[in-house]
């Protein structure tokens, strides 16, 4: 597992408040290399310019939702290996099944705590050192 400081994270959510909460939580975990995007389309532009180790993306967004972003990330060779955590207010069975089909690594349900954020990241990468 790379050290927390070595992780590059793209936070994708149409609400600036949620992006800020995720960014602050990541900083508390020692993850400071973060970028943000307000929707899936902007996230794809960010990722084409520079990939990330981890994408934490909301599901419900304008332009391109989280599932669409996940599918695009998995279809694009340079981004295919990035870990993807779906951030959502709705963890219904249909969404979970569809996201699993497209290769999501984990889920984070709103509202969340920093401890839960750490747990979800460590389930993907192993212990943050």
VMD Tcl script that builds the backbone (N, CA, C; Angstrom):
set m [mol new atoms 387]
animate dup $m
set s [atomselect $m all]
$s set {name element resname resid chain x y z} {
  {N N UNK 1 A 0.843 -1.192 0.000}
  {CA C UNK 1 A 0.000 0.000 0.000}
  {C C UNK 1 A 0.868 1.228 0.000}
  {N N UNK 2 A 0.576 2.151 -0.906}
  {CA C UNK 2 A 1.322 3.409 -0.862}
  {C C UNK 2 A 0.963 4.190 0.398}
  {N N UNK 3 A 1.872 4.984 0.863}
  {CA C UNK 3 A 1.583 5.851 1.997}
  {C C UNK 3 A 0.459 6.795 1.610}
  {N N UNK 4 A -0.305 7.222 2.599}
  {CA C UNK 4 A -1.428 8.132 2.346}
  {C C UNK 4 A -0.968 9.335 1.537}
  {N N UNK 5 A 0.206 9.860 1.862}
  {CA C UNK 5 A 0.709 11.051 1.179}
  {C C UNK 5 A 1.015 10.795 -0.291}
  {N N UNK 6 A 1.174 9.526 -0.678}
  {CA C UNK 6 A 1.495 9.194 -2.068}
  {C C UNK 6 A 0.251 9.055 -2.940}
  {N N UNK 7 A -0.925 8.989 -2.317}
  {CA C UNK 7 A -2.151 8.820 -3.094}
  {C C UNK 7 A -2.566 10.112 -3.779}
  {N N UNK 8 A -3.025 9.969 -5.007}
  {CA C UNK 8 A -3.595 11.078 -5.773}
  {C C UNK 8 A -5.087 10.803 -5.901}
  {N N UNK 9 A -5.914 11.749 -5.428}
  {CA C UNK 9 A -7.360 11.522 -5.372}
  {C C UNK 9 A -8.106 12.603 -6.145}
  {N N UNK 10 A -9.072 12.161 -6.944}
  {CA C UNK 10 A -9.988 13.079 -7.618}
  {C C UNK 10 A -11.340 12.952 -6.938}
  {N N UNK 11 A -11.840 14.079 -6.410}
  {CA C UNK 11 A -13.129 14.138 -5.727}
  {C C UNK 11 A -14.138 14.726 -6.707}
  {N N UNK 12 A -15.229 13.993 -6.946}
  {CA C UNK 12 A -16.212 14.415 -7.943}
  {C C UNK 12 A -17.594 14.502 -7.291}
  {N N UNK 13 A -18.134 15.710 -7.203}
  {CA C UNK 13 A -19.470 15.911 -6.647}
  {C C UNK 13 A -19.961 17.269 -7.116}
  {N N UNK 14 A -21.253 17.366 -7.414}
  {CA C UNK 14 A -21.789 18.639 -7.886}
  {C C UNK 14 A -22.019 19.625 -6.742}
  {N N UNK 15 A -21.896 19.181 -5.505}
  {CA C UNK 15 A -22.055 20.073 -4.364}
  {C C UNK 15 A -20.693 20.408 -3.770}
  {N N UNK 16 A -20.356 21.703 -3.775}
  {CA C UNK 16 A -19.066 22.154 -3.253}
  {C C UNK 16 A -18.892 21.767 -1.783}
  {N N UNK 17 A -19.979 21.759 -1.025}
  {CA C UNK 17 A -19.911 21.411 0.389}
  {C C UNK 17 A -19.438 19.972 0.575}
  {N N UNK 18 A -19.969 19.064 -0.230}
  {CA C UNK 18 A -19.564 17.650 -0.130}
  {C C UNK 18 A -18.113 17.492 -0.549}
  {N N UNK 19 A -17.718 18.164 -1.629}
  {CA C UNK 19 A -16.308 18.094 -2.050}
  {C C UNK 19 A -15.397 18.559 -0.917}
  {N N UNK 20 A -15.788 19.620 -0.241}
  {CA C UNK 20 A -15.000 20.148 0.872}
  {C C UNK 20 A -14.935 19.152 2.032}
  {N N UNK 21 A -16.064 18.516 2.357}
  {CA C UNK 21 A -16.085 17.522 3.435}
  {C C UNK 21 A -15.163 16.343 3.116}
  {N N UNK 22 A -15.211 15.867 1.877}
  {CA C UNK 22 A -14.351 14.756 1.474}
  {C C UNK 22 A -12.884 15.191 1.526}
  {N N UNK 23 A -12.587 16.361 0.971}
  {CA C UNK 23 A -11.202 16.870 0.964}
  {C C UNK 23 A -10.674 17.004 2.385}
  {N N UNK 24 A -11.462 17.591 3.283}
  {CA C UNK 24 A -11.028 17.750 4.677}
  {C C UNK 24 A -10.827 16.402 5.353}
  {N N UNK 25 A -11.718 15.447 5.084}
  {CA C UNK 25 A -11.558 14.101 5.634}
  {C C UNK 25 A -10.283 13.441 5.150}
  {N N UNK 26 A -10.003 13.575 3.862}
  {CA C UNK 26 A -8.779 13.002 3.294}
  {C C UNK 26 A -7.544 13.645 3.928}
  {N N UNK 27 A -7.576 14.956 4.134}
  {CA C UNK 27 A -6.445 15.648 4.752}
  {C C UNK 27 A -6.199 15.124 6.160}
  {N N UNK 28 A -7.268 14.837 6.900}
  {CA C UNK 28 A -7.120 14.275 8.245}
  {C C UNK 28 A -6.459 12.898 8.199}
  {N N UNK 29 A -6.609 12.206 7.086}
  {CA C UNK 29 A -5.996 10.888 6.910}
  {C C UNK 29 A -4.585 10.981 6.331}
  {N N UNK 30 A -4.114 12.191 6.063}
  {CA C UNK 30 A -2.781 12.386 5.505}
  {C C UNK 30 A -2.746 12.389 3.992}
  {N N UNK 31 A -3.902 12.409 3.356}
  {CA C UNK 31 A -3.980 12.430 1.893}
  {C C UNK 31 A -4.202 13.875 1.462}
  {N N UNK 32 A -3.152 14.473 0.916}
  {CA C UNK 32 A -3.223 15.899 0.572}
  {C C UNK 32 A -3.195 16.167 -0.927}
  {N N UNK 33 A -2.867 15.158 -1.720}
  {CA C UNK 33 A -2.815 15.327 -3.173}
  {C C UNK 33 A -4.214 15.083 -3.735}
  {N N UNK 34 A -5.050 16.133 -3.705}
  {CA C UNK 34 A -6.423 16.001 -4.167}
  {C C UNK 34 A -6.736 17.037 -5.231}
  {N N UNK 35 A -7.627 16.653 -6.114}
  {CA C UNK 35 A -8.201 17.560 -7.109}
  {C C UNK 35 A -9.700 17.387 -7.052}
  {N N UNK 36 A -10.433 18.329 -7.638}
  {CA C UNK 36 A -11.888 18.272 -7.570}
  {C C UNK 36 A -12.505 18.554 -8.932}
  {N N UNK 37 A -13.697 17.999 -9.112}
  {CA C UNK 37 A -14.477 18.250 -10.317}
  {C C UNK 37 A -15.952 18.299 -9.922}
  {N N UNK 38 A -16.737 19.191 -10.549}
  {CA C UNK 38 A -18.143 19.344 -10.180}
  {C C UNK 38 A -19.101 18.360 -10.862}
  {N N UNK 39 A -18.612 17.580 -11.817}
  {CA C UNK 39 A -19.457 16.599 -12.496}
  {C C UNK 39 A -18.583 15.608 -13.252}
  {N N UNK 40 A -19.226 14.573 -13.797}
  {CA C UNK 40 A -18.487 13.523 -14.483}
  {C C UNK 40 A -17.726 13.990 -15.710}
  {N N UNK 41 A -18.302 14.914 -16.459}
  {CA C UNK 41 A -17.602 15.419 -17.655}
  {C C UNK 41 A -16.318 16.142 -17.268}
  {N N UNK 42 A -16.403 17.014 -16.276}
  {CA C UNK 42 A -15.211 17.735 -15.812}
  {C C UNK 42 A -14.187 16.753 -15.244}
  {N N UNK 43 A -14.667 15.715 -14.569}
  {CA C UNK 43 A -13.767 14.699 -14.017}
  {C C UNK 43 A -12.998 13.984 -15.127}
  {N N UNK 44 A -13.682 13.656 -16.212}
  {CA C UNK 44 A -12.990 12.999 -17.332}
  {C C UNK 44 A -11.916 13.901 -17.923}
  {N N UNK 45 A -12.213 15.181 -18.054}
  {CA C UNK 45 A -11.199 16.119 -18.556}
  {C C UNK 45 A -9.989 16.154 -17.617}
  {N N UNK 46 A -10.238 16.166 -16.314}
  {CA C UNK 46 A -9.155 16.136 -15.325}
  {C C UNK 46 A -8.314 14.872 -15.472}
  {N N UNK 47 A -8.990 13.732 -15.600}
  {CA C UNK 47 A -8.296 12.449 -15.659}
  {C C UNK 47 A -7.511 12.267 -16.948}
  {N N UNK 48 A -7.993 12.845 -18.032}
  {CA C UNK 48 A -7.256 12.762 -19.291}
  {C C UNK 48 A -5.952 13.547 -19.176}
  {N N UNK 49 A -6.014 14.680 -18.464}
  {CA C UNK 49 A -4.809 15.482 -18.255}
  {C C UNK 49 A -3.834 14.828 -17.299}
  {N N UNK 50 A -4.354 14.212 -16.246}
  {CA C UNK 50 A -3.515 13.577 -15.226}
  {C C UNK 50 A -4.362 12.549 -14.492}
  {N N UNK 51 A -3.939 11.299 -14.517}
  {CA C UNK 51 A -4.710 10.241 -13.866}
  {C C UNK 51 A -4.628 10.374 -12.341}
  {N N UNK 52 A -5.402 9.567 -11.644}
  {CA C UNK 52 A -5.422 9.553 -10.185}
  {C C UNK 52 A -5.406 8.107 -9.716}
  {N N UNK 53 A -4.919 7.866 -8.486}
  {CA C UNK 53 A -4.965 6.523 -7.896}
  {C C UNK 53 A -6.376 6.161 -7.464}
  {N N UNK 54 A -7.129 7.203 -7.030}
  {CA C UNK 54 A -8.442 6.989 -6.451}
  {C C UNK 54 A -9.401 8.072 -6.922}
  {N N UNK 55 A -10.598 7.651 -7.302}
  {CA C UNK 55 A -11.676 8.570 -7.653}
  {C C UNK 55 A -12.786 8.339 -6.635}
  {N N UNK 56 A -13.187 9.401 -5.956}
  {CA C UNK 56 A -14.332 9.336 -5.056}
  {C C UNK 56 A -15.404 10.182 -5.721}
  {N N UNK 57 A -16.452 9.525 -6.212}
  {CA C UNK 57 A -17.444 10.214 -7.026}
  {C C UNK 57 A -18.851 10.038 -6.505}
  {N N UNK 58 A -19.586 11.141 -6.523}
  {CA C UNK 58 A -21.015 11.118 -6.240}
  {C C UNK 58 A -21.700 10.319 -7.348}
  {N N UNK 59 A -22.866 9.782 -7.034}
  {CA C UNK 59 A -23.654 9.099 -8.053}
  {C C UNK 59 A -24.519 10.085 -8.834}
  {N N UNK 60 A -25.271 10.904 -8.130}
  {CA C UNK 60 A -26.276 11.768 -8.750}
  {C C UNK 60 A -25.680 13.143 -9.071}
  {N N UNK 61 A -25.316 13.353 -10.352}
  {CA C UNK 61 A -24.732 14.620 -10.802}
  {C C UNK 61 A -25.280 14.974 -12.178}
  {N N UNK 62 A -25.275 16.265 -12.516}
  {CA C UNK 62 A -25.682 16.657 -13.867}
  {C C UNK 62 A -24.607 16.288 -14.896}
  {N N UNK 63 A -24.960 16.382 -16.150}
  {CA C UNK 63 A -24.078 16.138 -17.304}
  {C C UNK 63 A -23.682 14.679 -17.442}
  {N N UNK 64 A -22.941 14.152 -16.476}
  {CA C UNK 64 A -22.518 12.746 -16.510}
  {C C UNK 64 A -22.529 12.253 -15.070}
  {N N UNK 65 A -23.406 11.284 -14.765}
  {CA C UNK 65 A -23.521 10.815 -13.379}
  {C C UNK 65 A -22.372 9.875 -13.023}
  {N N UNK 66 A -22.372 9.431 -11.777}
  {CA C UNK 66 A -21.292 8.584 -11.287}
  {C C UNK 66 A -21.148 7.265 -12.022}
  {N N UNK 67 A -22.273 6.652 -12.390}
  {CA C UNK 67 A -22.185 5.395 -13.155}
  {C C UNK 67 A -21.587 5.635 -14.532}
  {N N UNK 68 A -21.992 6.724 -15.178}
  {CA C UNK 68 A -21.420 7.060 -16.483}
  {C C UNK 68 A -19.933 7.327 -16.388}
  {N N UNK 69 A -19.528 8.030 -15.326}
  {CA C UNK 69 A -18.104 8.300 -15.107}
  {C C UNK 69 A -17.358 6.992 -14.866}
  {N N UNK 70 A -17.904 6.123 -14.040}
  {CA C UNK 70 A -17.283 4.828 -13.763}
  {C C UNK 70 A -17.088 4.031 -15.049}
  {N N UNK 71 A -18.115 3.983 -15.875}
  {CA C UNK 71 A -18.007 3.248 -17.148}
  {C C UNK 71 A -16.924 3.849 -18.040}
  {N N UNK 72 A -16.865 5.171 -18.113}
  {CA C UNK 72 A -15.857 5.840 -18.951}
  {C C UNK 72 A -14.451 5.585 -18.409}
  {N N UNK 73 A -14.284 5.630 -17.093}
  {CA C UNK 73 A -12.981 5.383 -16.473}
  {C C UNK 73 A -12.517 3.967 -16.782}
  {N N UNK 74 A -13.408 2.998 -16.674}
  {CA C UNK 74 A -13.036 1.596 -16.919}
  {C C UNK 74 A -12.794 1.311 -18.407}
  {N N UNK 75 A -13.369 2.122 -19.292}
  {CA C UNK 75 A -13.208 1.909 -20.733}
  {C C UNK 75 A -11.947 2.569 -21.287}
  {N N UNK 76 A -11.351 3.491 -20.538}
  {CA C UNK 76 A -10.195 4.264 -21.006}
  {C C UNK 76 A -8.919 3.659 -20.413}
  {N N UNK 77 A -8.037 3.163 -21.261}
  {CA C UNK 77 A -6.857 2.418 -20.804}
  {C C UNK 77 A -6.028 3.147 -19.736}
  {N N UNK 78 A -5.695 4.438 -19.890}
  {CA C UNK 78 A -4.865 5.097 -18.874}
  {C C UNK 78 A -5.533 5.225 -17.498}
  {N N UNK 79 A -6.866 5.191 -17.435}
  {CA C UNK 79 A -7.554 5.366 -16.155}
  {C C UNK 79 A -8.156 4.070 -15.622}
  {N N UNK 80 A -8.124 3.034 -16.412}
  {CA C UNK 80 A -8.793 1.772 -16.074}
  {C C UNK 80 A -8.423 1.237 -14.696}
  {N N UNK 81 A -7.167 1.396 -14.293}
  {CA C UNK 81 A -6.692 0.838 -13.025}
  {C C UNK 81 A -6.968 1.689 -11.798}
  {N N UNK 82 A -7.537 2.863 -11.971}
  {CA C UNK 82 A -7.805 3.729 -10.818}
  {C C UNK 82 A -8.874 3.103 -9.930}
  {N N UNK 83 A -8.678 3.197 -8.629}
  {CA C UNK 83 A -9.711 2.733 -7.697}
  {C C UNK 83 A -10.874 3.716 -7.755}
  {N N UNK 84 A -12.099 3.216 -7.569}
  {CA C UNK 84 A -13.292 4.047 -7.691}
  {C C UNK 84 A -14.223 3.762 -6.520}
  {N N UNK 85 A -14.461 4.788 -5.719}
  {CA C UNK 85 A -15.405 4.682 -4.608}
  {C C UNK 85 A -16.608 5.551 -4.936}
  {N N UNK 86 A -17.784 4.931 -4.952}
  {CA C UNK 86 A -19.024 5.652 -5.250}
  {C C UNK 86 A -19.560 6.257 -3.965}
  {N N UNK 87 A -19.767 7.564 -4.006}
  {CA C UNK 87 A -20.313 8.313 -2.879}
  {C C UNK 87 A -21.773 8.593 -3.194}
  {N N UNK 88 A -22.672 8.135 -2.333}
  {CA C UNK 88 A -24.083 8.283 -2.666}
  {C C UNK 88 A -24.950 8.421 -1.431}
  {N N UNK 89 A -26.044 9.079 -1.616}
  {CA C UNK 89 A -27.047 9.182 -0.571}
  {C C UNK 89 A -28.017 8.025 -0.633}
  {N N UNK 90 A -27.958 7.272 -1.723}
  {CA C UNK 90 A -28.865 6.130 -1.887}
  {C C UNK 90 A -28.077 4.860 -2.195}
  {N N UNK 91 A -28.113 3.943 -1.284}
  {CA C UNK 91 A -27.387 2.683 -1.464}
  {C C UNK 91 A -28.370 1.558 -1.768}
  {N N UNK 92 A -29.290 1.822 -2.709}
  {CA C UNK 92 A -30.265 0.779 -3.023}
  {C C UNK 92 A -29.618 -0.343 -3.835}
  {N N UNK 93 A -30.261 -1.483 -3.793}
  {CA C UNK 93 A -29.716 -2.702 -4.409}
  {C C UNK 93 A -29.431 -2.529 -5.904}
  {N N UNK 94 A -30.322 -1.863 -6.634}
  {CA C UNK 94 A -30.128 -1.710 -8.075}
  {C C UNK 94 A -28.861 -0.918 -8.383}
  {N N UNK 95 A -28.651 0.189 -7.681}
  {CA C UNK 95 A -27.447 0.994 -7.900}
  {C C UNK 95 A -26.196 0.190 -7.575}
  {N N UNK 96 A -26.210 -0.506 -6.450}
  {CA C UNK 96 A -25.058 -1.303 -6.038}
  {C C UNK 96 A -24.744 -2.368 -7.079}
  {N N UNK 97 A -25.768 -3.053 -7.587}
  {CA C UNK 97 A -25.549 -4.094 -8.595}
  {C C UNK 97 A -24.987 -3.509 -9.888}
  {N N UNK 98 A -25.560 -2.388 -10.341}
  {CA C UNK 98 A -25.071 -1.789 -11.589}
  {C C UNK 98 A -23.639 -1.299 -11.436}
  {N N UNK 99 A -23.342 -0.652 -10.313}
  {CA C UNK 99 A -21.981 -0.169 -10.093}
  {C C UNK 99 A -21.004 -1.335 -10.001}
  {N N UNK 100 A -21.413 -2.422 -9.378}
  {CA C UNK 100 A -20.550 -3.607 -9.291}
  {C C UNK 100 A -20.262 -4.176 -10.676}
  {N N UNK 101 A -21.279 -4.198 -11.541}
  {CA C UNK 101 A -21.088 -4.681 -12.915}
  {C C UNK 101 A -20.037 -3.844 -13.646}
  {N N UNK 102 A -20.005 -2.553 -13.355}
  {CA C UNK 102 A -19.079 -1.652 -14.051}
  {C C UNK 102 A -17.713 -1.567 -13.384}
  {N N UNK 103 A -17.521 -2.243 -12.256}
  {CA C UNK 103 A -16.198 -2.319 -11.658}
  {C C UNK 103 A -15.918 -1.346 -10.526}
  {N N UNK 104 A -16.950 -0.939 -9.768}
  {CA C UNK 104 A -16.715 -0.063 -8.623}
  {C C UNK 104 A -15.921 -0.845 -7.567}
  {N N UNK 105 A -15.063 -0.150 -6.830}
  {CA C UNK 105 A -14.267 -0.811 -5.795}
  {C C UNK 105 A -14.925 -0.780 -4.424}
  {N N UNK 106 A -15.708 0.272 -4.148}
  {CA C UNK 106 A -16.344 0.380 -2.847}
  {C C UNK 106 A -17.414 1.454 -2.885}
  {N N UNK 107 A -18.170 1.559 -1.796}
  {CA C UNK 107 A -19.255 2.540 -1.670}
  {C C UNK 107 A -19.081 3.312 -0.378}
  {N N UNK 108 A -19.446 4.565 -0.404}
  {CA C UNK 108 A -19.449 5.411 0.779}
  {C C UNK 108 A -20.794 6.121 0.790}
  {N N UNK 109 A -21.593 5.846 1.825}
  {CA C UNK 109 A -22.940 6.396 1.892}
  {C C UNK 109 A -22.939 7.680 2.714}
  {N N UNK 110 A -23.581 8.711 2.161}
  {CA C UNK 110 A -23.730 9.982 2.873}
  {C C UNK 110 A -24.829 9.844 3.919}
  {N N UNK 111 A -24.699 10.471 5.067}
  {CA C UNK 111 A -23.514 11.188 5.549}
  {C C UNK 111 A -22.457 10.188 6.018}
  {N N UNK 112 A -21.206 10.600 6.010}
  {CA C UNK 112 A -20.118 9.702 6.384}
  {C C UNK 112 A -19.214 10.385 7.410}
  {N N UNK 113 A -18.436 9.577 8.104}
  {CA C UNK 113 A -17.445 10.076 9.060}
  {C C UNK 113 A -16.055 9.873 8.467}
  {N N UNK 114 A -15.061 10.523 9.052}
  {CA C UNK 114 A -13.676 10.328 8.611}
  {C C UNK 114 A -13.253 8.880 8.859}
  {N N UNK 115 A -13.715 8.292 9.952}
  {CA C UNK 115 A -13.383 6.887 10.246}
  {C C UNK 115 A -13.938 5.964 9.162}
  {N N UNK 116 A -15.149 6.237 8.706}
  {CA C UNK 116 A -15.748 5.419 7.650}
  {C C UNK 116 A -15.023 5.651 6.318}
  {N N UNK 117 A -14.635 6.893 6.048}
  {CA C UNK 117 A -13.862 7.200 4.837}
  {C C UNK 117 A -12.560 6.401 4.846}
  {N N UNK 118 A -11.864 6.403 5.974}
  {CA C UNK 118 A -10.619 5.633 6.106}
  {C C UNK 118 A -10.883 4.148 5.855}
  {N N UNK 119 A -11.926 3.625 6.482}
  {CA C UNK 119 A -12.265 2.207 6.340}
  {C C UNK 119 A -12.489 1.838 4.878}
  {N N UNK 120 A -13.252 2.657 4.142}
  {CA C UNK 120 A -13.555 2.359 2.738}
  {C C UNK 120 A -12.302 2.419 1.875}
  {N N UNK 121 A -11.428 3.384 2.157}
  {CA C UNK 121 A -10.174 3.491 1.394}
  {C C UNK 121 A -9.262 2.310 1.713}
  {N N UNK 122 A -9.156 1.957 2.994}
  {CA C UNK 122 A -8.288 0.845 3.379}
  {C C UNK 122 A -8.810 -0.494 2.866}
  {N N UNK 123 A -10.125 -0.636 2.680}
  {CA C UNK 123 A -10.659 -1.867 2.095}
  {C C UNK 123 A -10.187 -2.021 0.652}
  {N N UNK 124 A -9.873 -0.913 0.004}
  {CA C UNK 124 A -9.409 -0.955 -1.384}
  {C C UNK 124 A -7.891 -1.079 -1.452}
  {N N UNK 125 A -7.172 -0.266 -0.651}
  {CA C UNK 125 A -5.719 -0.163 -0.770}
  {C C UNK 125 A -4.930 -0.897 0.318}
  {N N UNK 126 A -5.571 -1.283 1.401}
  {CA C UNK 126 A -4.838 -1.805 2.558}
  {C C UNK 126 A -4.578 -0.651 3.512}
  {N N UNK 127 A -3.919 -0.935 4.607}
  {CA C UNK 127 A -3.715 0.066 5.652}
  {C C UNK 127 A -2.971 1.297 5.134}
  {N N UNK 128 A -3.489 2.462 5.486}
  {CA C UNK 128 A -2.817 3.710 5.140}
  {C C UNK 128 A -1.641 3.878 6.104}
  {N N UNK 129 A -0.434 4.061 5.550}
  {CA C UNK 129 A 0.748 4.192 6.410}
  {C C UNK 129 A 1.218 5.614 6.474}
}
mol reanalyze $m
mol bondsrecalc $m
mol representation Tube
mol addrep $m
